[in-house]
Amino acid sequence: MKQIKGDYISVVIPALNEGKNIGRVIKEVKKILDNTDYEIIVVDGHSIDGTARIARSCGAKVMYDDVGKGSALIAGLNAAKGNILVSMDADLSTDPKEMGLLIDGIKIGYDVCMGSRFMAGGSSEDISPVRKLGNMFFVLLVNYLFGSNYSDMCYGYRSFRKSVLKKLDLKETGFGIETEISIKAVKHNLKVLEVPSIEKERLAGETKLHTFRDGYVIFRTIVKNLGRKV
């Protein structure tokens, strides 16, 4: 991945009790970004397993936010110094080797670049049939209501041009954050690119996702953004 002069990459990783994973994630990201100017920001939800300590020892900047995934992501993105921002998970389900596609999407002129598990070349090793069905439902609903053409909705591997953050004006504090980003990107007529991504099984530990509870949160996010002026 060639560096363009002036580009600075900020990778934001929300984390909660990912002590068994976070060190490996950071090391893999550092390998990928070795020839670029970058920072890695871990936003820790006051983990009790040493996540913050491990992240700091591996060279990441550590912030704290214990409200929810969305709140942590917003805090990290707002604090980031880079002109290109990347969000990813802390459990190695989002493969650092794919980061180049997300970064290059911004470099060639897109405002938001989203990894997709359900376009050609993408897949998931870590999604249950119920979650897959729910994601398909939300994709169809958002595409119908907002005139978009997404293939994935509830996936956190994304990149952003820093200058569009103010336009997005993100508010969702929980698992509705990806849906909010997708909807507001359409409502603001931002240039959006989907790229294929292969979601891996988490390296260790248990998922923080609760299928039905978080499904309701996503549905509520969609309803809240209906007719809302931007």
PyMOL CGO cylinders between C-alpha atoms (Angstrom):
from pymol import cmd
from pymol.cgo import CYLINDER

trace = [
    CYLINDER, 0.00, 0.00, 0.00, 1.68, 3.19, -1.19, 0.3, 1, 1, 1, 1, 1, 1,
    CYLINDER, 1.68, 3.19, -1.19, 1.69, 6.23, 1.04, 0.3, 1, 1, 1, 1, 1, 1,
    CYLINDER, 1.69, 6.23, 1.04, 0.49, 9.53, -0.39, 0.3, 1, 1, 1, 1, 1, 1,
    CYLINDER, 0.49, 9.53, -0.39, 2.32, 12.46, 1.14, 0.3, 1, 1, 1, 1, 1, 1,
    CYLINDER, 2.32, 12.46, 1.14, 0.27, 14.12, 3.82, 0.3, 1, 1, 1, 1, 1, 1,
    CYLINDER, 0.27, 14.12, 3.82, -1.93, 11.13, 4.63, 0.3, 1, 1, 1, 1, 1, 1,
    CYLINDER, -1.93, 11.13, 4.63, -2.15, 10.16, 8.27, 0.3, 1, 1, 1, 1, 1, 1,
    CYLINDER, -2.15, 10.16, 8.27, -4.12, 7.05, 9.21, 0.3, 1, 1, 1, 1, 1, 1,
    CYLINDER, -4.12, 7.05, 9.21, -6.01, 6.80, 12.51, 0.3, 1, 1, 1, 1, 1, 1,
    CYLINDER, -6.01, 6.80, 12.51, -7.30, 3.33, 13.43, 0.3, 1, 1, 1, 1, 1, 1,
    CYLINDER, -7.30, 3.33, 13.43, -10.01, 3.40, 16.10, 0.3, 1, 1, 1, 1, 1, 1,
    CYLINDER, -10.01, 3.40, 16.10, -10.77, 0.19, 18.00, 0.3, 1, 1, 1, 1, 1, 1,
    CYLINDER, -10.77, 0.19, 18.00, -13.55, 0.08, 20.61, 0.3, 1, 1, 1, 1, 1, 1,
    CYLINDER, -13.55, 0.08, 20.61, -12.78, -2.67, 23.13, 0.3, 1, 1, 1, 1, 1, 1,
    CYLINDER, -12.78, -2.67, 23.13, -14.29, -4.27, 26.21, 0.3, 1, 1, 1, 1, 1, 1,
    CYLINDER, -14.29, -4.27, 26.21, -12.53, -7.16, 27.94, 0.3, 1, 1, 1, 1, 1, 1,
    CYLINDER, -12.53, -7.16, 27.94, -10.52, -8.11, 24.87, 0.3, 1, 1, 1, 1, 1, 1,
    CYLINDER, -10.52, -8.11, 24.87, -7.26, -8.74, 26.70, 0.3, 1, 1, 1, 1, 1, 1,
    CYLINDER, -7.26, -8.74, 26.70, -6.69, -12.04, 24.89, 0.3, 1, 1, 1, 1, 1, 1,
    CYLINDER, -6.69, -12.04, 24.89, -7.11, -10.39, 21.49, 0.3, 1, 1, 1, 1, 1, 1,
    CYLINDER, -7.11, -10.39, 21.49, -6.08, -6.75, 21.57, 0.3, 1, 1, 1, 1, 1, 1,
    CYLINDER, -6.08, -6.75, 21.57, -2.32, -7.28, 21.53, 0.3, 1, 1, 1, 1, 1, 1,
    CYLINDER, -2.32, -7.28, 21.53, -2.52, -9.45, 18.43, 0.3, 1, 1, 1, 1, 1, 1,
    CYLINDER, -2.52, -9.45, 18.43, -4.85, -6.97, 16.72, 0.3, 1, 1, 1, 1, 1, 1,
    CYLINDER, -4.85, -6.97, 16.72, -2.50, -4.06, 17.34, 0.3, 1, 1, 1, 1, 1, 1,
    CYLINDER, -2.50, -4.06, 17.34, 0.57, -5.97, 16.19, 0.3, 1, 1, 1, 1, 1, 1,
    CYLINDER, 0.57, -5.97, 16.19, -1.17, -7.02, 12.96, 0.3, 1, 1, 1, 1, 1, 1,
    CYLINDER, -1.17, -7.02, 12.96, -2.35, -3.46, 12.28, 0.3, 1, 1, 1, 1, 1, 1,
    CYLINDER, -2.35, -3.46, 12.28, 1.17, -2.12, 12.85, 0.3, 1, 1, 1, 1, 1, 1,
    CYLINDER, 1.17, -2.12, 12.85, 2.54, -4.58, 10.29, 0.3, 1, 1, 1, 1, 1, 1,
    CYLINDER, 2.54, -4.58, 10.29, 0.04, -3.41, 7.68, 0.3, 1, 1, 1, 1, 1, 1,
    CYLINDER, 0.04, -3.41, 7.68, 0.68, 0.29, 8.33, 0.3, 1, 1, 1, 1, 1, 1,
    CYLINDER, 0.68, 0.29, 8.33, 4.43, -0.04, 8.73, 0.3, 1, 1, 1, 1, 1, 1,
    CYLINDER, 4.43, -0.04, 8.73, 5.30, 2.36, 5.90, 0.3, 1, 1, 1, 1, 1, 1,
    CYLINDER, 5.30, 2.36, 5.90, 2.66, 4.98, 6.70, 0.3, 1, 1, 1, 1, 1, 1,
    CYLINDER, 2.66, 4.98, 6.70, 2.11, 7.69, 9.28, 0.3, 1, 1, 1, 1, 1, 1,
    CYLINDER, 2.11, 7.69, 9.28, -0.48, 6.36, 11.69, 0.3, 1, 1, 1, 1, 1, 1,
    CYLINDER, -0.48, 6.36, 11.69, -1.89, 6.10, 15.17, 0.3, 1, 1, 1, 1, 1, 1,
    CYLINDER, -1.89, 6.10, 15.17, -3.90, 3.35, 16.82, 0.3, 1, 1, 1, 1, 1, 1,
    CYLINDER, -3.90, 3.35, 16.82, -6.55, 4.43, 19.31, 0.3, 1, 1, 1, 1, 1, 1,
    CYLINDER, -6.55, 4.43, 19.31, -8.12, 1.85, 21.59, 0.3, 1, 1, 1, 1, 1, 1,
    CYLINDER, -8.12, 1.85, 21.59, -11.26, 3.12, 23.32, 0.3, 1, 1, 1, 1, 1, 1,
    CYLINDER, -11.26, 3.12, 23.32, -11.63, 0.89, 26.35, 0.3, 1, 1, 1, 1, 1, 1,
    CYLINDER, -11.63, 0.89, 26.35, -14.89, 0.38, 28.23, 0.3, 1, 1, 1, 1, 1, 1,
    CYLINDER, -14.89, 0.38, 28.23, -13.07, 0.08, 31.58, 0.3, 1, 1, 1, 1, 1, 1,
    CYLINDER, -13.07, 0.08, 31.58, -12.18, -3.56, 30.98, 0.3, 1, 1, 1, 1, 1, 1,
    CYLINDER, -12.18, -3.56, 30.98, -11.27, -5.74, 33.95, 0.3, 1, 1, 1, 1, 1, 1,
    CYLINDER, -11.27, -5.74, 33.95, -8.91, -8.07, 32.07, 0.3, 1, 1, 1, 1, 1, 1,
    CYLINDER, -8.91, -8.07, 32.07, -6.01, -5.74, 31.31, 0.3, 1, 1, 1, 1, 1, 1,
    CYLINDER, -6.01, -5.74, 31.31, -7.14, -4.71, 27.83, 0.3, 1, 1, 1, 1, 1, 1,
    CYLINDER, -7.14, -4.71, 27.83, -6.03, -1.09, 28.29, 0.3, 1, 1, 1, 1, 1, 1,
    CYLINDER, -6.03, -1.09, 28.29, -2.67, -2.05, 29.80, 0.3, 1, 1, 1, 1, 1, 1,
    CYLINDER, -2.67, -2.05, 29.80, -1.91, -4.49, 26.96, 0.3, 1, 1, 1, 1, 1, 1,
    CYLINDER, -1.91, -4.49, 26.96, -2.99, -1.99, 24.31, 0.3, 1, 1, 1, 1, 1, 1,
    CYLINDER, -2.99, -1.99, 24.31, -0.76, 0.70, 25.78, 0.3, 1, 1, 1, 1, 1, 1,
    CYLINDER, -0.76, 0.70, 25.78, 2.20, -1.67, 26.04, 0.3, 1, 1, 1, 1, 1, 1,
    CYLINDER, 2.20, -1.67, 26.04, 1.79, -2.46, 22.33, 0.3, 1, 1, 1, 1, 1, 1,
    CYLINDER, 1.79, -2.46, 22.33, 2.01, 1.20, 21.40, 0.3, 1, 1, 1, 1, 1, 1,
    CYLINDER, 2.01, 1.20, 21.40, -1.64, 2.17, 21.10, 0.3, 1, 1, 1, 1, 1, 1,
    CYLINDER, -1.64, 2.17, 21.10, -3.16, 5.31, 22.53, 0.3, 1, 1, 1, 1, 1, 1,
    CYLINDER, -3.16, 5.31, 22.53, -5.84, 4.46, 25.09, 0.3, 1, 1, 1, 1, 1, 1,
    CYLINDER, -5.84, 4.46, 25.09, -9.05, 6.36, 25.82, 0.3, 1, 1, 1, 1, 1, 1,
    CYLINDER, -9.05, 6.36, 25.82, -11.92, 5.35, 28.08, 0.3, 1, 1, 1, 1, 1, 1,
    CYLINDER, -11.92, 5.35, 28.08, -15.64, 5.28, 27.40, 0.3, 1, 1, 1, 1, 1, 1,
    CYLINDER, -15.64, 5.28, 27.40, -18.05, 2.87, 29.06, 0.3, 1, 1, 1, 1, 1, 1,
    CYLINDER, -18.05, 2.87, 29.06, -21.36, 4.01, 27.56, 0.3, 1, 1, 1, 1, 1, 1,
    CYLINDER, -21.36, 4.01, 27.56, -21.45, 1.67, 24.56, 0.3, 1, 1, 1, 1, 1, 1,
    CYLINDER, -21.45, 1.67, 24.56, -19.85, 0.71, 21.25, 0.3, 1, 1, 1, 1, 1, 1,
    CYLINDER, -19.85, 0.71, 21.25, -21.23, 3.72, 19.41, 0.3, 1, 1, 1, 1, 1, 1,
    CYLINDER, -21.23, 3.72, 19.41, -20.17, 6.16, 22.08, 0.3, 1, 1, 1, 1, 1, 1,
    CYLINDER, -20.17, 6.16, 22.08, -16.67, 4.66, 22.15, 0.3, 1, 1, 1, 1, 1, 1,
    CYLINDER, -16.67, 4.66, 22.15, -16.37, 4.85, 18.37, 0.3, 1, 1, 1, 1, 1, 1,
    CYLINDER, -16.37, 4.85, 18.37, -17.55, 8.46, 18.25, 0.3, 1, 1, 1, 1, 1, 1,
    CYLINDER, -17.55, 8.46, 18.25, -15.09, 9.44, 20.99, 0.3, 1, 1, 1, 1, 1, 1,
    CYLINDER, -15.09, 9.44, 20.99, -12.21, 7.76, 19.17, 0.3, 1, 1, 1, 1, 1, 1,
    CYLINDER, -12.21, 7.76, 19.17, -13.07, 9.22, 15.78, 0.3, 1, 1, 1, 1, 1, 1,
    CYLINDER, -13.07, 9.22, 15.78, -13.40, 12.72, 17.20, 0.3, 1, 1, 1, 1, 1, 1,
    CYLINDER, -13.40, 12.72, 17.20, -10.05, 12.44, 18.98, 0.3, 1, 1, 1, 1, 1, 1,
    CYLINDER, -10.05, 12.44, 18.98, -8.25, 11.04, 15.94, 0.3, 1, 1, 1, 1, 1, 1,
    CYLINDER, -8.25, 11.04, 15.94, -5.59, 13.17, 14.27, 0.3, 1, 1, 1, 1, 1, 1,
    CYLINDER, -5.59, 13.17, 14.27, -5.65, 11.44, 10.90, 0.3, 1, 1, 1, 1, 1, 1,
    CYLINDER, -5.65, 11.44, 10.90, -7.27, 12.64, 7.70, 0.3, 1, 1, 1, 1, 1, 1,
    CYLINDER, -7.27, 12.64, 7.70, -8.21, 9.00, 7.00, 0.3, 1, 1, 1, 1, 1, 1,
    CYLINDER, -8.21, 9.00, 7.00, -9.99, 7.14, 9.79, 0.3, 1, 1, 1, 1, 1, 1,
    CYLINDER, -9.99, 7.14, 9.79, -10.55, 3.39, 10.08, 0.3, 1, 1, 1, 1, 1, 1,
    CYLINDER, -10.55, 3.39, 10.08, -12.89, 1.65, 12.52, 0.3, 1, 1, 1, 1, 1, 1,
    CYLINDER, -12.89, 1.65, 12.52, -12.46, -2.04, 13.31, 0.3, 1, 1, 1, 1, 1, 1,
    CYLINDER, -12.46, -2.04, 13.31, -13.25, -4.62, 15.98, 0.3, 1, 1, 1, 1, 1, 1,
    CYLINDER, -13.25, -4.62, 15.98, -10.93, -5.71, 18.77, 0.3, 1, 1, 1, 1, 1, 1,
    CYLINDER, -10.93, -5.71, 18.77, -11.34, -9.47, 18.36, 0.3, 1, 1, 1, 1, 1, 1,
    CYLINDER, -11.34, -9.47, 18.36, -9.60, -10.10, 14.99, 0.3, 1, 1, 1, 1, 1, 1,
    CYLINDER, -9.60, -10.10, 14.99, -12.91, -10.81, 13.29, 0.3, 1, 1, 1, 1, 1, 1,
    CYLINDER, -12.91, -10.81, 13.29, -12.03, -7.88, 11.05, 0.3, 1, 1, 1, 1, 1, 1,
    CYLINDER, -12.03, -7.88, 11.05, -8.81, -8.84, 9.27, 0.3, 1, 1, 1, 1, 1, 1,
    CYLINDER, -8.81, -8.84, 9.27, -6.11, -6.13, 9.31, 0.3, 1, 1, 1, 1, 1, 1,
    CYLINDER, -6.11, -6.13, 9.31, -4.89, -7.47, 5.95, 0.3, 1, 1, 1, 1, 1, 1,
    CYLINDER, -4.89, -7.47, 5.95, -8.03, -6.00, 4.35, 0.3, 1, 1, 1, 1, 1, 1,
    CYLINDER, -8.03, -6.00, 4.35, -7.34, -2.50, 5.65, 0.3, 1, 1, 1, 1, 1, 1,
    CYLINDER, -7.34, -2.50, 5.65, -5.60, -1.44, 2.45, 0.3, 1, 1, 1, 1, 1, 1,
    CYLINDER, -5.60, -1.44, 2.45, -8.86, -1.63, 0.49, 0.3, 1, 1, 1, 1, 1, 1,
    CYLINDER, -8.86, -1.63, 0.49, -10.63, 0.60, 3.00, 0.3, 1, 1, 1, 1, 1, 1,
    CYLINDER, -10.63, 0.60, 3.00, -7.83, 3.15, 3.03, 0.3, 1, 1, 1, 1, 1, 1,
    CYLINDER, -7.83, 3.15, 3.03, -7.44, 3.16, -0.74, 0.3, 1, 1, 1, 1, 1, 1,
    CYLINDER, -7.44, 3.16, -0.74, -11.18, 3.77, -1.10, 0.3, 1, 1, 1, 1, 1, 1,
    CYLINDER, -11.18, 3.77, -1.10, -10.75, 7.09, 0.69, 0.3, 1, 1, 1, 1, 1, 1,
    CYLINDER, -10.75, 7.09, 0.69, -7.58, 7.92, -1.19, 0.3, 1, 1, 1, 1, 1, 1,
    CYLINDER, -7.58, 7.92, -1.19, -9.31, 7.62, -4.57, 0.3, 1, 1, 1, 1, 1, 1,
    CYLINDER, -9.31, 7.62, -4.57, -12.03, 10.05, -3.57, 0.3, 1, 1, 1, 1, 1, 1,
    CYLINDER, -12.03, 10.05, -3.57, -14.76, 8.33, -1.55, 0.3, 1, 1, 1, 1, 1, 1,
    CYLINDER, -14.76, 8.33, -1.55, -16.01, 9.85, 1.71, 0.3, 1, 1, 1, 1, 1, 1,
    CYLINDER, -16.01, 9.85, 1.71, -16.96, 6.58, 3.42, 0.3, 1, 1, 1, 1, 1, 1,
    CYLINDER, -16.96, 6.58, 3.42, -15.80, 3.07, 2.59, 0.3, 1, 1, 1, 1, 1, 1,
    CYLINDER, -15.80, 3.07, 2.59, -17.59, 0.08, 4.10, 0.3, 1, 1, 1, 1, 1, 1,
    CYLINDER, -17.59, 0.08, 4.10, -16.55, -3.53, 4.32, 0.3, 1, 1, 1, 1, 1, 1,
    CYLINDER, -16.55, -3.53, 4.32, -19.29, -5.90, 3.13, 0.3, 1, 1, 1, 1, 1, 1,
    CYLINDER, -19.29, -5.90, 3.13, -19.65, -9.57, 3.95, 0.3, 1, 1, 1, 1, 1, 1,
    CYLINDER, -19.65, -9.57, 3.95, -22.42, -10.06, 1.42, 0.3, 1, 1, 1, 1, 1, 1,
    CYLINDER, -22.42, -10.06, 1.42, -21.08, -8.72, -1.86, 0.3, 1, 1, 1, 1, 1, 1,
    CYLINDER, -21.08, -8.72, -1.86, -18.99, -10.75, -4.28, 0.3, 1, 1, 1, 1, 1, 1,
    CYLINDER, -18.99, -10.75, -4.28, -15.72, -11.68, -2.59, 0.3, 1, 1, 1, 1, 1, 1,
    CYLINDER, -15.72, -11.68, -2.59, -17.05, -11.20, 0.94, 0.3, 1, 1, 1, 1, 1, 1,
    CYLINDER, -17.05, -11.20, 0.94, -18.23, -13.78, 3.47, 0.3, 1, 1, 1, 1, 1, 1,
    CYLINDER, -18.23, -13.78, 3.47, -18.56, -14.47, 7.20, 0.3, 1, 1, 1, 1, 1, 1,
    CYLINDER, -18.56, -14.47, 7.20, -17.23, -17.28, 9.35, 0.3, 1, 1, 1, 1, 1, 1,
    CYLINDER, -17.23, -17.28, 9.35, -18.89, -15.82, 12.43, 0.3, 1, 1, 1, 1, 1, 1,
    CYLINDER, -18.89, -15.82, 12.43, -22.54, -15.08, 11.71, 0.3, 1, 1, 1, 1, 1, 1,
    CYLINDER, -22.54, -15.08, 11.71, -25.47, -17.22, 12.78, 0.3, 1, 1, 1, 1, 1, 1,
    CYLINDER, -25.47, -17.22, 12.78, -28.46, -17.84, 10.47, 0.3, 1, 1, 1, 1, 1, 1,
    CYLINDER, -28.46, -17.84, 10.47, -30.62, -15.61, 12.69, 0.3, 1, 1, 1, 1, 1, 1,
    CYLINDER, -30.62, -15.61, 12.69, -28.13, -12.73, 12.59, 0.3, 1, 1, 1, 1, 1, 1,
    CYLINDER, -28.13, -12.73, 12.59, -27.70, -13.14, 8.83, 0.3, 1, 1, 1, 1, 1, 1,
    CYLINDER, -27.70, -13.14, 8.83, -31.47, -12.99, 8.32, 0.3, 1, 1, 1, 1, 1, 1,
    CYLINDER, -31.47, -12.99, 8.32, -31.71, -9.92, 10.56, 0.3, 1, 1, 1, 1, 1, 1,
    CYLINDER, -31.71, -9.92, 10.56, -28.93, -8.16, 8.66, 0.3, 1, 1, 1, 1, 1, 1,
    CYLINDER, -28.93, -8.16, 8.66, -30.63, -8.91, 5.34, 0.3, 1, 1, 1, 1, 1, 1,
    CYLINDER, -30.63, -8.91, 5.34, -33.89, -7.49, 6.70, 0.3, 1, 1, 1, 1, 1, 1,
    CYLINDER, -33.89, -7.49, 6.70, -32.22, -4.26, 7.81, 0.3, 1, 1, 1, 1, 1, 1,
    CYLINDER, -32.22, -4.26, 7.81, -30.36, -3.93, 4.50, 0.3, 1, 1, 1, 1, 1, 1,
    CYLINDER, -30.36, -3.93, 4.50, -33.61, -4.25, 2.54, 0.3, 1, 1, 1, 1, 1, 1,
    CYLINDER, -33.61, -4.25, 2.54, -35.42, -1.86, 4.88, 0.3, 1, 1, 1, 1, 1, 1,
    CYLINDER, -35.42, -1.86, 4.88, -32.76, 0.86, 4.72, 0.3, 1, 1, 1, 1, 1, 1,
    CYLINDER, -32.76, 0.86, 4.72, -32.39, 0.49, 0.95, 0.3, 1, 1, 1, 1, 1, 1,
    CYLINDER, -32.39, 0.49, 0.95, -36.15, 0.83, 0.53, 0.3, 1, 1, 1, 1, 1, 1,
    CYLINDER, -36.15, 0.83, 0.53, -36.63, 3.74, 2.92, 0.3, 1, 1, 1, 1, 1, 1,
    CYLINDER, -36.63, 3.74, 2.92, -33.57, 5.79, 2.01, 0.3, 1, 1, 1, 1, 1, 1,
    CYLINDER, -33.57, 5.79, 2.01, -32.93, 4.86, -1.62, 0.3, 1, 1, 1, 1, 1, 1,
    CYLINDER, -32.93, 4.86, -1.62, -29.54, 3.30, -0.94, 0.3, 1, 1, 1, 1, 1, 1,
    CYLINDER, -29.54, 3.30, -0.94, -28.01, 0.20, -2.49, 0.3, 1, 1, 1, 1, 1, 1,
    CYLINDER, -28.01, 0.20, -2.49, -26.15, -1.42, 0.41, 0.3, 1, 1, 1, 1, 1, 1,
    CYLINDER, -26.15, -1.42, 0.41, -25.34, -5.12, 0.63, 0.3, 1, 1, 1, 1, 1, 1,
    CYLINDER, -25.34, -5.12, 0.63, -24.40, -5.08, 4.34, 0.3, 1, 1, 1, 1, 1, 1,
    CYLINDER, -24.40, -5.08, 4.34, -25.57, -3.00, 7.28, 0.3, 1, 1, 1, 1, 1, 1,
    CYLINDER, -25.57, -3.00, 7.28, -24.33, -4.19, 10.68, 0.3, 1, 1, 1, 1, 1, 1,
    CYLINDER, -24.33, -4.19, 10.68, -20.60, -4.48, 10.08, 0.3, 1, 1, 1, 1, 1, 1,
    CYLINDER, -20.60, -4.48, 10.08, -18.05, -2.24, 11.75, 0.3, 1, 1, 1, 1, 1, 1,
    CYLINDER, -18.05, -2.24, 11.75, -15.06, -2.45, 9.41, 0.3, 1, 1, 1, 1, 1, 1,
    CYLINDER, -15.06, -2.45, 9.41, -15.18, 0.98, 7.77, 0.3, 1, 1, 1, 1, 1, 1,
    CYLINDER, -15.18, 0.98, 7.77, -13.11, 3.99, 6.78, 0.3, 1, 1, 1, 1, 1, 1,
    CYLINDER, -13.11, 3.99, 6.78, -13.90, 7.68, 6.65, 0.3, 1, 1, 1, 1, 1, 1,
    CYLINDER, -13.90, 7.68, 6.65, -12.56, 10.95, 5.37, 0.3, 1, 1, 1, 1, 1, 1,
    CYLINDER, -12.56, 10.95, 5.37, -12.07, 12.96, 8.58, 0.3, 1, 1, 1, 1, 1, 1,
    CYLINDER, -12.07, 12.96, 8.58, -13.72, 15.99, 7.05, 0.3, 1, 1, 1, 1, 1, 1,
    CYLINDER, -13.72, 15.99, 7.05, -17.13, 14.24, 6.80, 0.3, 1, 1, 1, 1, 1, 1,
    CYLINDER, -17.13, 14.24, 6.80, -17.43, 13.52, 10.53, 0.3, 1, 1, 1, 1, 1, 1,
    CYLINDER, -17.43, 13.52, 10.53, -19.07, 16.86, 11.23, 0.3, 1, 1, 1, 1, 1, 1,
    CYLINDER, -19.07, 16.86, 11.23, -21.66, 16.19, 8.53, 0.3, 1, 1, 1, 1, 1, 1,
    CYLINDER, -21.66, 16.19, 8.53, -22.44, 12.74, 9.91, 0.3, 1, 1, 1, 1, 1, 1,
    CYLINDER, -22.44, 12.74, 9.91, -22.98, 14.22, 13.39, 0.3, 1, 1, 1, 1, 1, 1,
    CYLINDER, -22.98, 14.22, 13.39, -23.12, 10.74, 14.94, 0.3, 1, 1, 1, 1, 1, 1,
    CYLINDER, -23.12, 10.74, 14.94, -25.28, 10.23, 18.02, 0.3, 1, 1, 1, 1, 1, 1,
    CYLINDER, -25.28, 10.23, 18.02, -25.91, 6.50, 18.49, 0.3, 1, 1, 1, 1, 1, 1,
    CYLINDER, -25.91, 6.50, 18.49, -24.20, 5.20, 21.63, 0.3, 1, 1, 1, 1, 1, 1,
    CYLINDER, -24.20, 5.20, 21.63, -24.72, 1.48, 21.07, 0.3, 1, 1, 1, 1, 1, 1,
    CYLINDER, -24.72, 1.48, 21.07, -24.88, -1.10, 18.28, 0.3, 1, 1, 1, 1, 1, 1,
    CYLINDER, -24.88, -1.10, 18.28, -26.97, 1.19, 16.08, 0.3, 1, 1, 1, 1, 1, 1,
    CYLINDER, -26.97, 1.19, 16.08, -23.86, 3.18, 15.15, 0.3, 1, 1, 1, 1, 1, 1,
    CYLINDER, -23.86, 3.18, 15.15, -23.14, 1.39, 11.85, 0.3, 1, 1, 1, 1, 1, 1,
    CYLINDER, -23.14, 1.39, 11.85, -26.75, 1.81, 10.74, 0.3, 1, 1, 1, 1, 1, 1,
    CYLINDER, -26.75, 1.81, 10.74, -26.68, 5.50, 11.62, 0.3, 1, 1, 1, 1, 1, 1,
    CYLINDER, -26.68, 5.50, 11.62, -23.51, 5.97, 9.57, 0.3, 1, 1, 1, 1, 1, 1,
    CYLINDER, -23.51, 5.97, 9.57, -25.03, 4.18, 6.58, 0.3, 1, 1, 1, 1, 1, 1,
    CYLINDER, -25.03, 4.18, 6.58, -28.26, 6.19, 6.68, 0.3, 1, 1, 1, 1, 1, 1,
    CYLINDER, -28.26, 6.19, 6.68, -26.64, 9.59, 7.21, 0.3, 1, 1, 1, 1, 1, 1,
    CYLINDER, -26.64, 9.59, 7.21, -24.10, 8.94, 4.45, 0.3, 1, 1, 1, 1, 1, 1,
    CYLINDER, -24.10, 8.94, 4.45, -27.01, 8.56, 2.02, 0.3, 1, 1, 1, 1, 1, 1,
    CYLINDER, -27.01, 8.56, 2.02, -28.96, 11.53, 3.39, 0.3, 1, 1, 1, 1, 1, 1,
    CYLINDER, -28.96, 11.53, 3.39, -25.89, 13.76, 2.98, 0.3, 1, 1, 1, 1, 1, 1,
    CYLINDER, -25.89, 13.76, 2.98, -25.18, 12.43, -0.53, 0.3, 1, 1, 1, 1, 1, 1,
    CYLINDER, -25.18, 12.43, -0.53, -21.71, 11.34, 0.50, 0.3, 1, 1, 1, 1, 1, 1,
    CYLINDER, -21.71, 11.34, 0.50, -19.64, 9.25, -1.88, 0.3, 1, 1, 1, 1, 1, 1,
    CYLINDER, -19.64, 9.25, -1.88, -19.85, 5.73, -0.46, 0.3, 1, 1, 1, 1, 1, 1,
    CYLINDER, -19.85, 5.73, -0.46, -17.99, 2.61, -1.57, 0.3, 1, 1, 1, 1, 1, 1,
    CYLINDER, -17.99, 2.61, -1.57, -18.51, -0.97, -0.41, 0.3, 1, 1, 1, 1, 1, 1,
    CYLINDER, -18.51, -0.97, -0.41, -15.57, -3.36, -0.61, 0.3, 1, 1, 1, 1, 1, 1,
    CYLINDER, -15.57, -3.36, -0.61, -15.61, -7.13, 0.02, 0.3, 1, 1, 1, 1, 1, 1,
    CYLINDER, -15.61, -7.13, 0.02, -14.61, -8.31, 3.49, 0.3, 1, 1, 1, 1, 1, 1,
    CYLINDER, -14.61, -8.31, 3.49, -14.28, -11.75, 5.04, 0.3, 1, 1, 1, 1, 1, 1,
    CYLINDER, -14.28, -11.75, 5.04, -15.40, -11.73, 8.66, 0.3, 1, 1, 1, 1, 1, 1,
    CYLINDER, -15.40, -11.73, 8.66, -13.38, -14.18, 10.75, 0.3, 1, 1, 1, 1, 1, 1,
    CYLINDER, -13.38, -14.18, 10.75, -14.35, -15.97, 13.93, 0.3, 1, 1, 1, 1, 1, 1,
    CYLINDER, -14.35, -15.97, 13.93, -13.24, -13.99, 16.96, 0.3, 1, 1, 1, 1, 1, 1,
    CYLINDER, -13.24, -13.99, 16.96, -9.83, -15.09, 18.20, 0.3, 1, 1, 1, 1, 1, 1,
    CYLINDER, -9.83, -15.09, 18.20, -10.88, -15.58, 21.84, 0.3, 1, 1, 1, 1, 1, 1,
    CYLINDER, -10.88, -15.58, 21.84, -13.55, -14.61, 24.32, 0.3, 1, 1, 1, 1, 1, 1,
    CYLINDER, -13.55, -14.61, 24.32, -17.27, -14.07, 23.93, 0.3, 1, 1, 1, 1, 1, 1,
    CYLINDER, -17.27, -14.07, 23.93, -19.17, -11.76, 21.61, 0.3, 1, 1, 1, 1, 1, 1,
    CYLINDER, -19.17, -11.76, 21.61, -20.71, -8.59, 23.05, 0.3, 1, 1, 1, 1, 1, 1,
    CYLINDER, -20.71, -8.59, 23.05, -23.56, -8.78, 20.54, 0.3, 1, 1, 1, 1, 1, 1,
    CYLINDER, -23.56, -8.78, 20.54, -27.04, -9.71, 21.78, 0.3, 1, 1, 1, 1, 1, 1,
    CYLINDER, -27.04, -9.71, 21.78, -29.04, -10.62, 18.68, 0.3, 1, 1, 1, 1, 1, 1,
    CYLINDER, -29.04, -10.62, 18.68, -32.57, -9.56, 19.59, 0.3, 1, 1, 1, 1, 1, 1,
    CYLINDER, -32.57, -9.56, 19.59, -31.74, -6.70, 21.94, 0.3, 1, 1, 1, 1, 1, 1,
    CYLINDER, -31.74, -6.70, 21.94, -29.31, -5.14, 19.50, 0.3, 1, 1, 1, 1, 1, 1,
    CYLINDER, -29.31, -5.14, 19.50, -31.65, -5.87, 16.61, 0.3, 1, 1, 1, 1, 1, 1,
    CYLINDER, -31.65, -5.87, 16.61, -34.22, -3.70, 18.34, 0.3, 1, 1, 1, 1, 1, 1,
    CYLINDER, -34.22, -3.70, 18.34, -31.60, -0.96, 18.76, 0.3, 1, 1, 1, 1, 1, 1,
    CYLINDER, -31.60, -0.96, 18.76, -30.86, -1.06, 15.03, 0.3, 1, 1, 1, 1, 1, 1,
    CYLINDER, -30.86, -1.06, 15.03, -34.56, -0.93, 14.15, 0.3, 1, 1, 1, 1, 1, 1,
    CYLINDER, -34.56, -0.93, 14.15, -35.02, 2.02, 16.49, 0.3, 1, 1, 1, 1, 1, 1,
    CYLINDER, -35.02, 2.02, 16.49, -32.10, 3.80, 14.81, 0.3, 1, 1, 1, 1, 1, 1,
    CYLINDER, -32.10, 3.80, 14.81, -33.77, 3.41, 11.43, 0.3, 1, 1, 1, 1, 1, 1,
    CYLINDER, -33.77, 3.41, 11.43, -37.07, 4.77, 12.72, 0.3, 1, 1, 1, 1, 1, 1,
    CYLINDER, -37.07, 4.77, 12.72, -35.36, 7.72, 14.45, 0.3, 1, 1, 1, 1, 1, 1,
    CYLINDER, -35.36, 7.72, 14.45, -33.75, 8.79, 11.18, 0.3, 1, 1, 1, 1, 1, 1,
    CYLINDER, -33.75, 8.79, 11.18, -36.94, 8.68, 9.12, 0.3, 1, 1, 1, 1, 1, 1,
    CYLINDER, -36.94, 8.68, 9.12, -37.78, 12.18, 7.98, 0.3, 1, 1, 1, 1, 1, 1,
    CYLINDER, -37.78, 12.18, 7.98, -35.08, 13.70, 10.17, 0.3, 1, 1, 1, 1, 1, 1,
    CYLINDER, -35.08, 13.70, 10.17, -33.55, 16.71, 8.46, 0.3, 1, 1, 1, 1, 1, 1,
    CYLINDER, -33.55, 16.71, 8.46, -29.78, 16.83, 8.07, 0.3, 1, 1, 1, 1, 1, 1,
]
cmd.load_cgo(trace, "trace")
